[in-house]
């Protein structure tokens, strides 16, 4: 009798041990649905399983566990030490598949640091324009891209400004000379035109009948901004020449002004400053009617002829 009781006790004890072990294993395994993150990194531990996709904007994804879907990152990086059953797509970032890590389908990196493949990629590995150095944080990548765009934009604008200056030298001279006068008035004119033009553009977009007018309004606003910005750069270069007690030609003034303007425009606070300058530049263009010469004509006296006599000519 005692033997049967002892045998039953042993069986129950083993059953409890097995049940507790399986329950502990089940408790340690973490299952999650799809993950979407903004401005925050995602880290999946080795016991985490995502039943869906993991998406991050301006943040990195590090996977030690498993993603049973796709991994998508914009402005960030993906590090795979576990498994991704779907595709991995990174825009403005890089993909690092470490030893033991695997991506079952495609790995695609666009405008980032490329793909570092030490683990396994099941299908295609595609890297497009991988010019960004690895290790740069997401915000740093964004700043770098904006800086490149700013430099390229201002370089193109500088080339067009030189052409415009060759054709309208005197008009740009007059606008640059008068740039510091009545700044408040010109800034108000620029704000009214640019902000008003933006509001009007939105209204025209919402109405089908206004689309033809929009095709005229947008180029006109763009031409105003370009002319105003060129005037600003020329005025900056002219001010630099006066500070250095030098006499520069228009091309040199425009070159120095463009460099200074671009350097200011590379920072967030600097963009606010260049925006204010742009308002003033547009106001100068409108107020001066594109540098119109407003000097009054010279008044000259002419002798119409000999004066009439006093009536004694009939002698």
Backbone as CSV, one residue per row, in Angstrom:
resi,resn,N_x,N_y,N_z,CA_x,CA_y,CA_z,C_x,C_y,C_z
1,UNK,0.828,-1.208,0.000,0.000,0.000,0.000,0.859,1.253,0.000
2,UNK,1.867,1.192,0.855,2.786,2.324,0.912,3.534,2.477,-0.409
3,UNK,3.836,1.364,-1.062,4.554,1.413,-2.333,3.725,2.106,-3.402
4,UNK,2.413,1.804,-3.414,1.540,2.461,-4.394,1.447,3.957,-4.117
5,UNK,1.358,4.310,-2.852,1.268,5.738,-2.503,2.536,6.471,-2.901
6,UNK,3.673,5.838,-2.679,4.946,6.462,-3.050,5.053,6.625,-4.557
7,UNK,4.581,5.591,-5.310,4.626,5.663,-6.773,3.736,6.784,-7.286
8,UNK,2.552,6.935,-6.698,1.630,7.987,-7.111,2.209,9.364,-6.824
9,UNK,2.890,9.488,-5.671,3.494,10.762,-5.296,4.587,11.155,-6.275
10,UNK,5.393,10.168,-6.707,6.458,10.437,-7.669,5.885,10.878,-9.002
11,UNK,4.820,10.191,-9.449,4.195,10.544,-10.731,3.631,11.952,-10.684
12,UNK,2.938,12.292,-9.603,2.354,13.632,-9.462,3.444,14.702,-9.423
13,UNK,4.550,14.381,-8.748,5.650,15.349,-8.648,6.245,15.626,-10.020
14,UNK,6.499,14.554,-10.815,7.042,14.746,-12.159,6.080,15.517,-13.053
15,UNK,4.783,15.226,-12.890,3.777,15.929,-13.697,3.775,17.417,-13.378
16,UNK,3.883,17.747,-12.103,3.915,19.157,-11.702,5.164,19.856,-12.231
17,UNK,6.297,19.133,-12.195,7.543,19.719,-12.705,7.426,20.010,-14.194
18,UNK,6.874,19.060,-14.957,6.726,19.236,-16.407,5.771,20.388,-16.703
19,UNK,4.647,20.414,-15.973,3.661,21.479,-16.196,4.228,22.849,-15.853
20,UNK,4.966,22.933,-14.771,5.529,24.226,-14.372,6.595,24.682,-15.353
21,UNK,7.387,23.714,-15.863,8.423,24.072,-16.835,7.807,24.616,-18.120
22,UNK,6.766,23.933,-18.614,6.120,24.390,-19.845,5.426,25.714,-19.649
23,UNK,4.849,25.940,-18.479,4.176,27.220,-18.231,5.177,28.356,-18.124
24,UNK,6.345,28.084,-17.528,7.378,29.105,-17.437,7.894,29.453,-18.820
25,UNK,8.079,28.413,-19.672,8.533,28.664,-21.037,7.505,29.498,-21.791
26,UNK,6.214,29.167,-21.598,5.157,29.939,-22.256,5.098,31.363,-21.753
27,UNK,5.360,31.561,-20.476,5.352,32.920,-19.919,6.529,33.725,-20.449
28,UNK,7.680,33.087,-20.703,8.853,33.815,-21.166,8.741,34.203,-22.639
29,UNK,7.961,33.455,-23.405,7.799,33.757,-24.818,6.793,34.893,-24.964
30,UNK,7.212,35.998,-25.613,6.372,37.188,-25.752,5.911,37.312,-27.199
31,UNK,4.591,37.393,-27.379,4.029,37.552,-28.716,3.426,38.946,-28.820
32,UNK,3.742,39.610,-29.935,3.240,40.965,-30.156,2.642,41.078,-31.547
33,UNK,1.753,42.048,-31.706,1.208,42.330,-33.027,2.127,43.267,-33.782
34,UNK,1.637,43.867,-34.825,2.458,44.780,-35.620,2.922,45.963,-34.776
35,UNK,4.134,46.447,-35.071,4.735,47.547,-34.312,4.999,48.709,-35.257
36,UNK,4.533,49.897,-34.893,4.814,51.123,-35.638,5.345,52.148,-34.649
37,UNK,6.510,52.698,-34.933,7.152,53.615,-33.995,7.583,54.886,-34.719
38,UNK,7.426,56.037,-34.038,7.865,57.335,-34.546,8.883,57.926,-33.567
39,UNK,10.056,58.280,-34.087,11.106,58.932,-33.289,11.485,58.104,-32.055
40,UNK,11.446,56.793,-32.192,11.810,55.921,-31.072,12.362,54.616,-31.616
41,UNK,13.451,54.133,-31.015,14.048,52.875,-31.450,13.181,51.684,-31.025
42,UNK,13.264,50.613,-31.791,12.561,49.364,-31.484,13.605,48.283,-31.214
43,UNK,13.494,47.631,-30.054,14.390,46.528,-29.729,13.550,45.304,-29.387
44,UNK,13.764,44.223,-30.124,13.032,42.977,-29.903,13.983,41.952,-29.299
45,UNK,13.703,41.534,-28.076,14.563,40.568,-27.389,14.445,39.192,-28.041
46,UNK,15.327,38.297,-27.634,15.402,36.981,-28.275,14.140,36.150,-28.067
47,UNK,13.346,36.467,-27.046,12.125,35.704,-26.803,10.869,36.448,-27.277
48,UNK,11.058,37.426,-28.151,9.932,38.202,-28.663,9.617,37.802,-30.095
49,UNK,8.335,37.564,-30.366,7.862,37.211,-31.702,6.814,38.237,-32.118
50,UNK,7.026,38.875,-33.255,6.076,39.855,-33.780,5.264,39.190,-34.884
51,UNK,3.961,39.047,-34.653,3.077,38.451,-35.647,2.587,39.539,-36.609
52,UNK,3.489,40.033,-37.413,3.181,41.116,-38.340,4.458,41.831,-38.713
53,UNK,4.326,43.088,-39.079,5.483,43.875,-39.523,5.957,44.814,-38.426
54,UNK,7.214,45.230,-38.523,7.798,46.238,-37.625,8.199,47.432,-38.482
55,UNK,7.640,48.603,-38.162,7.854,49.813,-38.954,8.342,50.922,-38.039
56,UNK,9.391,51.629,-38.479,9.938,52.716,-37.668,10.242,53.922,-38.541
57,UNK,9.828,55.101,-38.067,10.153,56.374,-38.704,11.086,57.142,-37.773
58,UNK,12.263,57.488,-38.259,13.259,58.218,-37.471,13.663,57.414,-36.231
59,UNK,13.904,56.153,-36.408,14.354,55.304,-35.318,14.948,54.014,-35.858
60,UNK,15.799,53.356,-35.065,16.431,52.100,-35.474,15.592,50.911,-35.018
61,UNK,15.762,49.775,-35.705,15.150,48.515,-35.286,16.262,47.492,-35.073
62,UNK,16.310,46.911,-33.893,17.262,45.844,-33.576,16.471,44.598,-33.240
63,UNK,16.759,43.513,-33.956,15.945,42.295,-33.837,16.822,41.150,-33.363
64,UNK,16.607,40.726,-32.121,17.202,39.497,-31.611,16.189,38.361,-31.663
65,UNK,14.908,38.706,-31.763,13.851,37.707,-31.820,13.425,37.424,-33.247
66,UNK,12.104,37.436,-33.464,11.578,37.067,-34.783,10.481,38.035,-35.196
67,UNK,10.531,38.450,-36.465,9.468,39.256,-37.064,8.843,38.424,-38.174
68,UNK,7.573,38.035,-37.970,6.890,37.198,-38.957,6.176,38.074,-39.983
69,UNK,6.921,38.978,-40.551,6.394,39.908,-41.539,7.552,40.699,-42.109
70,UNK,7.300,41.954,-42.479,8.339,42.807,-43.048,8.898,43.757,-41.993
71,UNK,10.099,44.251,-42.241,10.714,45.306,-41.432,10.949,46.498,-42.341
72,UNK,10.376,47.649,-41.987,10.480,48.848,-42.811,10.971,49.995,-41.929
73,UNK,12.015,50.681,-42.381,12.573,51.801,-41.626,12.812,52.959,-42.576
74,UNK,12.388,54.143,-42.154,12.664,55.374,-42.892,13.440,56.300,-41.975
75,UNK,14.625,56.688,-42.393,15.565,57.460,-41.573,15.955,56.658,-40.336
76,UNK,16.615,55.548,-40.560,17.079,54.711,-39.466,17.792,53.490,-40.016
77,UNK,18.196,52.592,-39.118,18.939,51.394,-39.497,18.254,50.156,-38.945
78,UNK,18.513,49.010,-39.585,18.007,47.721,-39.117,19.193,46.812,-38.800
79,UNK,19.219,46.258,-37.597,20.227,45.281,-37.198,19.520,43.967,-36.920
80,UNK,19.915,42.919,-37.646,19.236,41.622,-37.542,20.183,40.607,-36.932
81,UNK,19.844,40.171,-35.730,20.553,39.055,-35.100,19.629,37.856,-34.943
82,UNK,18.325,38.090,-35.173,17.333,37.027,-35.134,16.859,36.692,-36.537
83,UNK,15.529,36.778,-36.740,14.989,36.359,-38.025,13.860,37.301,-38.466
84,UNK,13.867,37.627,-39.769,12.764,38.351,-40.409,12.266,37.465,-41.530
85,UNK,11.006,37.058,-41.456,10.489,36.116,-42.452,10.108,36.806,-43.759
86,UNK,9.882,38.109,-43.737,9.485,38.835,-44.939,10.632,39.640,-45.524
87,UNK,10.276,40.778,-46.124,11.268,41.676,-46.720,11.749,42.692,-45.688
88,UNK,12.912,43.270,-45.968,13.448,44.361,-45.152,13.769,45.523,-46.080
89,UNK,13.116,46.662,-45.836,13.295,47.842,-46.683,13.711,49.011,-45.791
90,UNK,14.823,49.643,-46.133,15.324,50.797,-45.373,15.568,51.939,-46.347
91,UNK,15.001,53.105,-46.039,15.208,54.309,-46.841,15.945,55.325,-45.981
92,UNK,17.061,55.819,-46.468,17.944,56.721,-45.719,18.453,56.032,-44.457
93,UNK,19.064,54.887,-44.646,19.631,54.138,-43.529,20.356,52.910,-44.061
94,UNK,20.710,51.976,-43.176,21.444,50.782,-43.582,20.873,49.527,-42.964
95,UNK,21.304,48.381,-43.507,20.872,47.067,-43.025,22.115,46.285,-42.625
96,UNK,22.120,45.795,-41.396,23.244,45.005,-40.896,22.709,43.637,-40.464
97,UNK,23.051,42.603,-41.239,22.649,41.231,-40.904,23.851,40.552,-40.267
98,UNK,23.808,40.379,-38.960,24.946,39.822,-38.241,24.947,38.304,-38.335
99,UNK,26.031,37.685,-37.877,26.140,36.220,-37.907,25.023,35.607,-37.069
100,UNK,24.359,34.633,-37.669,23.231,34.004,-36.995,21.907,34.663,-37.329
101,UNK,21.947,35.882,-37.875,20.731,36.572,-38.271,20.331,36.200,-39.687
102,UNK,19.030,36.354,-39.988,18.574,35.972,-41.325,17.377,36.814,-41.749
103,UNK,17.362,37.131,-43.045,16.207,37.745,-43.699,15.766,36.765,-44.774
104,UNK,14.547,36.250,-44.659,14.124,35.176,-45.542,13.879,35.633,-46.978
105,UNK,13.527,36.918,-47.157,13.236,37.395,-48.504,14.238,38.482,-48.900
106,UNK,13.777,39.597,-49.471,14.679,40.615,-50.011,15.149,41.593,-48.933
107,UNK,16.357,42.123,-49.138,16.890,43.214,-48.310,17.201,44.377,-49.240
108,UNK,16.553,45.534,-48.992,16.667,46.687,-49.892,17.042,47.919,-49.078
109,UNK,18.117,48.581,-49.460,18.567,49.822,-48.826,18.629,50.913,-49.889
110,UNK,17.929,52.029,-49.653,17.863,53.121,-50.620,18.377,54.399,-49.960
111,UNK,19.337,55.065,-50.604,19.912,56.313,-50.106,20.383,56.168,-48.662
112,UNK,21.180,55.170,-48.402,21.650,54.963,-47.040,23.093,54.523,-47.012
113,UNK,23.423,53.704,-46.006,24.793,53.219,-45.840,24.977,51.827,-46.429
114,UNK,23.956,51.309,-47.124,24.089,50.033,-47.791,23.740,48.849,-46.905
115,UNK,24.178,47.660,-47.331,23.838,46.403,-46.657,25.117,45.691,-46.234
116,UNK,25.202,45.361,-44.952,26.328,44.603,-44.409,25.838,43.176,-44.156
117,UNK,26.240,42.267,-44.996,25.693,40.903,-44.957,26.720,39.932,-44.390
118,UNK,26.588,39.626,-43.100,27.394,38.591,-42.467,26.549,37.376,-42.117
119,UNK,25.236,37.575,-42.139,24.314,36.477,-41.904,23.748,35.967,-43.216
120,UNK,22.425,35.713,-43.221,21.793,35.088,-44.381,20.682,35.983,-44.920
121,UNK,20.703,36.221,-46.234,19.612,36.897,-46.928,19.086,35.921,-47.965
122,UNK,17.798,35.562,-47.840,17.248,34.481,-48.635,17.150,34.785,-50.112
123,UNK,16.842,36.027,-50.470,16.658,36.356,-51.872,17.615,37.480,-52.265
124,UNK,17.101,38.537,-52.857,17.968,39.583,-53.403,18.439,40.558,-52.330
125,UNK,19.650,41.054,-52.539,20.229,42.097,-51.698,20.487,43.309,-52.591
126,UNK,19.697,44.394,-52.401,19.722,45.541,-53.306,20.074,46.801,-52.511
127,UNK,21.130,47.477,-52.957,21.539,48.735,-52.341,21.582,49.810,-53.420
128,UNK,20.814,50.893,-53.217,20.714,51.980,-54.190,21.247,53.260,-53.565
129,UNK,22.245,53.864,-54.190,22.805,55.144,-53.735,23.203,55.084,-52.261
130,UNK,24.031,54.119,-51.942,24.478,53.989,-50.550,25.665,54.872,-50.255
131,UNK,25.422,56.191,-50.179,26.520,57.137,-50.006,26.646,57.659,-48.574
132,UNK,25.695,57.350,-47.702,25.720,57.898,-46.346,26.597,57.015,-45.462
133,UNK,27.560,57.578,-44.735,28.410,56.766,-43.853,27.589,56.059,-42.786
134,UNK,28.013,54.859,-42.430,27.304,54.092,-41.399,27.556,54.693,-40.018
135,UNK,26.631,54.440,-39.107,26.771,54.917,-37.743,26.154,56.269,-37.476
136,UNK,25.642,56.939,-38.509,25.016,58.247,-38.301,23.600,58.043,-37.787
137,UNK,23.192,58.736,-36.714,21.828,58.589,-36.199,20.802,59.118,-37.194
138,UNK,19.524,58.726,-37.045,18.492,59.139,-38.005,18.388,60.640,-38.202
139,UNK,18.419,61.423,-37.117,18.326,62.874,-37.254,19.546,63.412,-37.990
140,UNK,20.700,62.806,-37.743,21.911,63.218,-38.462,21.801,62.944,-39.949
141,UNK,21.174,61.807,-40.312,20.963,61.499,-41.727,20.066,62.543,-42.369
142,UNK,18.989,62.919,-41.658,18.066,63.927,-42.190,18.766,65.271,-42.375
143,UNK,19.560,65.675,-41.391,20.289,66.938,-41.481,21.273,66.913,-42.643
144,UNK,21.959,65.776,-42.817,22.918,65.642,-43.914,22.225,65.758,-45.267
145,UNK,21.077,65.104,-45.407,20.343,65.145,-46.679,19.842,66.553,-46.958
146,UNK,19.276,67.215,-45.945,18.797,68.584,-46.133,19.938,69.525,-46.490
147,UNK,21.108,69.294,-45.886,22.263,70.132,-46.198,22.704,69.950,-47.648
148,UNK,22.723,68.698,-48.103,23.103,68.437,-49.501,22.106,69.082,-50.456
149,UNK,20.805,68.950,-50.148,19.776,69.554,-50.996,19.925,71.071,-51.020
150,UNK,20.195,71.668,-49.851,20.353,73.125,-49.763,21.532,73.596,-50.604
151,UNK,22.660,72.902,-50.499,23.857,73.303,-51.260,23.622,73.162,-52.760
152,UNK,23.013,72.045,-53.169,22.744,71.838,-54.600,21.778,72.893,-55.121
153,UNK,20.732,73.191,-54.345,19.738,74.189,-54.761,20.364,75.565,-54.919
154,UNK,21.179,75.968,-53.940,21.794,77.297,-54.005,22.861,77.369,-55.100
155,UNK,23.526,76.262,-55.375,24.493,76.255,-56.473,23.796,76.479,-57.811
156,UNK,22.693,75.787,-58.026,21.928,75.973,-59.250,21.378,77.398,-59.335
157,UNK,20.881,77.905,-58.202,20.364,79.274,-58.176,21.461,80.288,-58.473
158,UNK,22.680,80.036,-57.991,23.810,80.934,-58.244,24.127,81.018,-59.738
159,UNK,24.082,79.875,-60.419,24.363,79.863,-61.859,23.321,80.677,-62.620
160,UNK,22.044,80.491,-62.285,20.970,81.239,-62.946,21.071,82.730,-62.606
161,UNK,21.481,83.038,-61.371,21.616,84.441,-60.955,22.688,85.159,-61.772
162,UNK,23.769,84.467,-62.072,24.821,85.079,-62.902,24.261,85.444,-64.276
163,UNK,23.483,84.542,-64.856,22.888,84.823,-66.173,21.939,86.015,-66.088
164,UNK,21.114,86.040,-65.033,20.177,87.162,-64.868,20.926,88.471,-64.661
165,UNK,22.032,88.406,-63.941,22.817,89.613,-63.670,23.460,90.162,-64.945
166,UNK,23.836,89.287,-65.847,24.430,89.741,-67.101,23.425,90.501,-67.966
167,UNK,22.160,90.131,-67.887,21.134,90.766,-68.712,20.514,91.993,-68.044
168,UNK,20.442,91.986,-66.710,19.750,93.071,-65.992,20.660,93.661,-64.908
169,UNK,21.881,93.944,-65.267,22.871,94.403,-64.295,22.426,95.696,-63.595
170,UNK,21.997,96.692,-64.350,21.646,97.987,-63.766,20.438,97.877,-62.830
171,UNK,19.474,97.072,-63.209,18.295,96.917,-62.360,18.662,96.248,-61.025
172,UNK,19.482,95.198,-61.089,19.911,94.537,-59.846,20.793,95.469,-59.019
173,UNK,21.596,96.297,-59.671,22.410,97.278,-58.956,21.526,98.215,-58.131
174,UNK,20.487,98.749,-58.764,19.602,99.681,-58.073,18.870,99.000,-56.914
175,UNK,18.427,97.760,-57.116,17.716,97.057,-56.040,18.647,96.735,-54.873
176,UNK,19.889,96.332,-55.176,20.847,96.039,-54.101,21.227,97.296,-53.334
177,UNK,21.346,98.434,-54.028,21.687,99.689,-53.361,20.578,100.153,-52.424
178,UNK,19.320,99.903,-52.805,18.174,100.380,-52.011,17.633,99.326,-51.060
179,UNK,18.343,98.162,-50.932,17.820,97.058,-50.129,17.614,97.451,-48.675
180,UNK,18.561,98.276,-48.085,18.452,98.604,-46.640,17.469,99.706,-46.352
181,UNK,16.827,100.277,-47.335,15.895,101.397,-47.111,14.464,100.872,-46.966
182,UNK,13.780,101.462,-45.977,12.373,101.104,-45.728,12.180,99.588,-45.613
183,UNK,12.988,98.992,-44.737,12.978,97.533,-44.597,11.619,97.026,-44.114
184,UNK,11.019,97.714,-43.149,9.732,97.278,-42.625,8.651,97.246,-43.689
185,UNK,8.605,98.289,-44.477,7.606,98.364,-45.550,7.811,97.241,-46.559
186,UNK,9.058,96.995,-46.944,9.337,95.966,-47.944,9.061,94.566,-47.384
187,UNK,9.377,94.360,-46.099,9.092,93.061,-45.486,7.593,92.792,-45.479
188,UNK,6.796,93.818,-45.170,5.342,93.659,-45.164,4.818,93.338,-46.566
189,UNK,5.364,94.021,-47.576,4.955,93.739,-48.960,5.297,92.289,-49.326
190,UNK,6.506,91.857,-48.957,6.920,90.485,-49.272,6.052,89.447,-48.583
191,UNK,5.710,89.681,-47.308,4.853,88.740,-46.574,3.474,88.651,-47.215
192,UNK,2.906,89.811,-47.539,1.570,89.832,-48.148,1.558,89.094,-49.484
193,UNK,2.607,89.273,-50.276,2.632,88.645,-51.599,2.861,87.135,-51.490
194,UNK,3.868,86.720,-50.732,4.195,85.295,-50.667,3.143,84.503,-49.901
195,UNK,2.730,85.007,-48.732,1.695,84.301,-47.960,0.363,84.360,-48.692
196,UNK,0.029,85.540,-49.232,-1.204,85.657,-49.992,-1.200,84.768,-51.219
197,UNK,-0.047,84.661,-51.883,0.059,83.783,-53.040,-0.117,82.328,-52.668
198,UNK,0.410,81.928,-51.492,0.243,80.550,-51.027,-1.223,80.239,-50.748
199,UNK,-1.900,81.166,-50.061,-3.329,80.968,-49.765,-4.140,80.910,-51.047
200,UNK,-3.837,81.808,-51.976,-4.549,81.819,-53.253,-4.303,80.528,-54.028
201,UNK,-3.088,79.997,-53.968,-2.784,78.740,-54.651,-3.622,77.596,-54.089
202,UNK,-3.758,77.556,-52.769,-4.575,76.505,-52.139,-6.030,76.618,-52.587
203,UNK,-6.525,77.852,-52.646,-7.910,78.054,-53.085,-8.089,77.619,-54.531
204,UNK,-7.130,77.952,-55.394,-7.227,77.587,-56.806,-7.137,76.078,-57.009
205,UNK,-6.332,75.401,-56.158,-6.235,73.948,-56.252,-7.579,73.296,-55.953
206,UNK,-8.325,73.889,-55.017,-9.602,73.315,-54.607,-10.706,73.545,-55.636
207,UNK,-10.472,74.437,-56.577,-11.476,74.706,-57.604,-10.913,74.327,-58.966
208,UNK,-11.650,73.545,-59.717,-11.173,73.091,-61.025,-10.989,74.266,-61.968
209,UNK,-11.888,75.253,-61.877,-11.837,76.388,-62.791,-10.595,77.256,-62.570
210,UNK,-9.984,77.134,-61.380,-8.836,77.973,-61.065,-7.495,77.377,-61.444
211,UNK,-7.474,76.145,-61.966,-6.209,75.494,-62.309,-5.430,76.248,-63.388
212,UNK,-6.064,76.768,-64.461,-5.284,77.556,-65.438,-4.604,78.770,-64.830
213,UNK,-5.300,79.460,-63.901,-4.676,80.602,-63.223,-3.522,80.153,-62.345
214,UNK,-3.637,78.950,-61.779,-2.568,78.418,-60.932,-1.293,78.185,-61.735
215,UNK,-1.437,77.793,-62.982,-0.274,77.560,-63.848,0.486,78.846,-64.140
216,UNK,-0.176,79.979,-63.977,0.494,81.278,-64.144,1.016,81.786,-62.802
217,UNK,0.231,81.555,-61.736,0.575,82.096,-60.418,1.853,81.475,-59.865
218,UNK,1.984,80.157,-59.959,3.145,79.482,-59.358,4.465,79.923,-60.002
219,UNK,4.580,79.953,-61.345,5.837,80.476,-61.923,6.110,81.929,-61.570
220,UNK,5.029,82.741,-61.474,5.218,84.157,-61.121,5.776,84.293,-59.708
221,UNK,5.228,83.516,-58.764,5.750,83.557,-57.389,7.178,83.042,-57.333
222,UNK,7.463,81.995,-58.111,8.832,81.475,-58.148,9.814,82.483,-58.705
223,UNK,9.414,83.202,-59.752,10.287,84.225,-60.337,10.506,85.376,-59.365
224,UNK,9.465,85.751,-58.629,9.602,86.811,-57.622,10.586,86.401,-56.537
225,UNK,10.451,85.163,-56.049,11.364,84.692,-54.997,12.797,84.622,-55.501
226,UNK,12.977,84.128,-56.721,14.331,84.042,-57.273,14.952,85.436,-57.398
227,UNK,14.201,86.402,-57.939,14.721,87.758,-58.119,15.010,88.406,-56.770
228,UNK,14.089,88.204,-55.806,14.311,88.757,-54.476,15.516,88.157,-53.788
229,UNK,15.696,86.827,-53.913,16.846,86.169,-53.287,18.154,86.609,-53.933
230,UNK,18.164,86.765,-55.258,19.367,87.257,-55.949,19.718,88.664,-55.476
231,UNK,18.694,89.498,-55.281,18.926,90.854,-54.762,19.533,90.806,-53.363
232,UNK,19.020,89.901,-52.531,19.548,89.750,-51.167,21.025,89.349,-51.205
233,UNK,21.367,88.366,-52.019,22.747,87.889,-52.093,23.674,88.983,-52.615
234,UNK,23.200,89.728,-53.591,24.015,90.822,-54.128,24.214,91.913,-53.081
235,UNK,23.168,92.191,-52.291,23.279,93.201,-51.235,24.232,92.743,-50.133
236,UNK,24.210,91.448,-49.800,25.142,90.918,-48.792,26.578,91.047,-49.277
237,UNK,26.822,90.665,-50.537,28.168,90.791,-51.095,28.631,92.231,-51.153
238,UNK,27.722,93.140,-51.466,28.076,94.563,-51.532,28.403,95.095,-50.138
239,UNK,27.667,94.622,-49.126,27.955,95.029,-47.750,29.316,94.498,-47.302
240,UNK,29.619,93.262,-47.672,30.931,92.684,-47.321,32.057,93.472,-47.975
241,UNK,31.856,93.918,-49.207,32.882,94.708,-49.892,33.109,96.031,-49.192
242,UNK,32.016,96.651,-48.716,32.170,97.940,-48.031,32.865,97.773,-46.680
243,UNK,32.596,96.661,-45.994,33.258,96.409,-44.707,34.759,96.195,-44.904
244,UNK,35.106,95.512,-45.978,36.516,95.213,-46.258,37.202,96.319,-47.056
245,UNK,36.481,97.425,-47.263,37.027,98.571,-47.998,37.532,98.170,-49.387
246,UNK,36.767,97.316,-50.037,37.163,96.880,-51.365,36.141,97.289,-52.406
247,UNK,36.562,97.250,-53.651,35.663,97.531,-54.764,35.561,96.265,-55.601
248,UNK,34.432,95.603,-55.497,34.232,94.336,-56.177,33.272,94.521,-57.348
249,UNK,33.453,93.681,-58.346,32.476,93.699,-59.429,31.237,92.906,-59.018
250,UNK,30.202,92.953,-59.827,28.928,92.334,-59.469,29.038,90.822,-59.294
251,UNK,29.849,90.175,-60.125,29.974,88.723,-60.042,30.607,88.311,-58.714
252,UNK,31.642,89.041,-58.297,32.290,88.734,-57.024,31.352,89.014,-55.855
253,UNK,30.606,90.111,-55.936,29.623,90.411,-54.889,28.572,89.307,-54.792
254,UNK,28.098,88.851,-55.946,27.107,87.784,-55.955,27.690,86.482,-55.413
255,UNK,28.941,86.203,-55.738,29.577,84.967,-55.276,29.720,84.957,-53.760
256,UNK,30.249,86.046,-53.198,30.420,86.134,-51.740,29.061,86.111,-51.052
257,UNK,28.106,86.864,-51.599,26.771,86.889,-51.001,26.099,85.531,-51.038
258,UNK,26.299,84.779,-52.115,25.704,83.444,-52.231,26.305,82.480,-51.211
259,UNK,27.616,82.566,-51.008,28.274,81.691,-50.022,27.762,81.989,-48.617
260,UNK,27.701,83.272,-48.261,27.227,83.656,-46.926,25.774,83.235,-46.737
261,UNK,24.948,83.491,-47.735,23.524,83.146,-47.666,23.340,81.632,-47.495
262,UNK,24.115,80.836,-48.235,24.008,79.376,-48.146,24.428,78.876,-46.774
263,UNK,25.517,79.407,-46.242,25.977,78.984,-44.907,24.942,79.307,-43.835
264,UNK,24.303,80.464,-43.944,23.251,80.827,-42.980,22.057,79.892,-43.129
265,UNK,21.737,79.535,-44.367,20.540,78.735,-44.646,20.702,77.271,-44.254
266,UNK,21.902,76.842,-43.882,22.133,75.446,-43.515,21.629,75.118,-42.118
267,UNK,21.381,76.117,-41.280,20.918,75.878,-39.918,19.433,76.215,-39.799
268,UNK,18.791,75.658,-38.782,17.356,75.886,-38.587,17.084,77.346,-38.261
269,UNK,17.849,77.908,-37.319,17.666,79.325,-36.969,18.036,80.204,-38.156
270,UNK,19.079,79.800,-38.890,19.485,80.566,-40.059,18.408,80.614,-41.119
271,UNK,17.636,79.535,-41.257,16.546,79.516,-42.249,15.489,80.566,-41.920
272,UNK,15.242,80.796,-40.641,14.296,81.841,-40.268,14.817,83.214,-40.685
273,UNK,16.122,83.399,-40.533,16.742,84.668,-40.908,16.696,84.871,-42.420
274,UNK,17.037,83.813,-43.185,17.002,83.932,-44.643,15.571,84.092,-45.148
275,UNK,14.592,83.525,-44.433,13.193,83.724,-44.819,12.808,85.193,-44.688
276,UNK,13.253,85.821,-43.587,12.975,87.254,-43.405,13.654,88.074,-44.502
277,UNK,14.894,87.725,-44.846,15.596,88.420,-45.929,14.874,88.236,-47.263
278,UNK,14.317,87.039,-47.464,13.600,86.777,-48.712,12.351,87.655,-48.818
279,UNK,11.655,87.832,-47.682,10.487,88.715,-47.680,10.885,90.138,-48.091
280,UNK,11.996,90.604,-47.516,12.463,91.960,-47.838,12.884,92.043,-49.299
281,UNK,13.555,91.009,-49.799,13.977,91.003,-51.192,12.807,91.055,-52.153
282,UNK,11.772,90.272,-51.883,10.575,90.302,-52.728,9.906,91.666,-52.643
283,UNK,9.866,92.235,-51.423,9.294,93.568,-51.264,10.061,94.617,-52.048
284,UNK,11.377,94.489,-52.092,12.202,95.423,-52.878,11.906,95.296,-54.367
285,UNK,11.767,94.075,-54.852,11.477,93.867,-56.276,10.145,94.507,-56.652
286,UNK,9.133,94.299,-55.816,7.806,94.851,-56.120,7.799,96.363,-55.938
287,UNK,8.385,96.832,-54.841,8.354,98.261,-54.535,9.114,99.083,-55.577
288,UNK,10.212,98.521,-56.101,11.017,99.245,-57.092,10.615,98.935,-58.531
289,UNK,9.587,98.090,-58.681,9.162,97.656,-60.022,10.333,97.063,-60.791
290,UNK,10.963,96.118,-60.112,12.122,95.413,-60.671,13.249,96.387,-61.031
291,UNK,13.592,97.226,-60.038,14.742,98.110,-60.188,14.572,99.183,-61.232
292,UNK,13.352,99.666,-61.378,13.099,100.712,-62.378,13.823,101.995,-62.011
293,UNK,14.374,102.676,-63.000,15.077,103.937,-62.796,14.052,105.045,-62.619
294,UNK,13.998,105.583,-61.395,12.982,106.593,-61.084,13.553,108.000,-60.995
295,UNK,14.735,108.220,-61.484,15.313,109.564,-61.449,14.561,110.468,-62.426
296,UNK,14.215,111.670,-61.994,13.491,112.575,-62.893,14.389,113.001,-64.052
297,UNK,13.814,113.232,-65.245,14.628,113.643,-66.396,15.205,115.034,-66.181
298,UNK,16.395,115.246,-66.733,17.039,116.543,-66.614,16.274,117.581,-67.427
299,UNK,16.052,118.783,-66.835,15.333,119.870,-67.510,16.357,120.808,-68.126
300,UNK,16.320,120.988,-69.432,17.266,121.863,-70.127,16.498,123.012,-70.772
301,UNK,17.094,124.206,-70.761,16.475,125.381,-71.392,17.038,125.568,-72.786
302,UNK,16.200,125.940,-73.690,16.627,126.143,-75.076,16.181,127.527,-75.550
303,UNK,16.995,128.144,-76.428,16.660,129.458,-76.986,15.781,129.241,-78.201
304,UNK,14.567,129.644,-78.064,13.613,129.397,-79.136,13.890,130.265,-80.358
305,UNK,14.530,131.399,-80.185,14.794,132.271,-81.329,15.013,133.705,-80.864
306,UNK,15.301,134.625,-81.762,15.518,136.020,-81.354,14.228,136.643,-80.818
307,UNK,14.407,137.520,-79.825,13.257,138.199,-79.249,12.672,139.187,-80.241
308,UNK,11.360,139.331,-80.110,10.680,140.274,-80.992,11.079,141.692,-80.646
309,UNK,11.040,142.556,-81.629,11.387,143.973,-81.406,10.306,144.739,-80.668
310,UNK,10.565,146.012,-80.436,9.637,146.839,-79.668,8.696,147.651,-80.564
311,UNK,8.616,147.272,-81.863,7.699,147.988,-82.738,8.338,149.054,-83.584
312,UNK,9.680,149.296,-83.475,10.364,150.332,-84.236,11.071,149.768,-85.461
313,UNK,10.716,148.466,-85.783,11.419,147.842,-86.897,10.910,148.357,-88.268
314,UNK,9.788,149.007,-88.286,9.208,149.442,-89.563,9.616,150.848,-89.919
315,UNK,10.766,151.207,-89.566,11.215,152.576,-89.869,11.472,152.733,-91.324
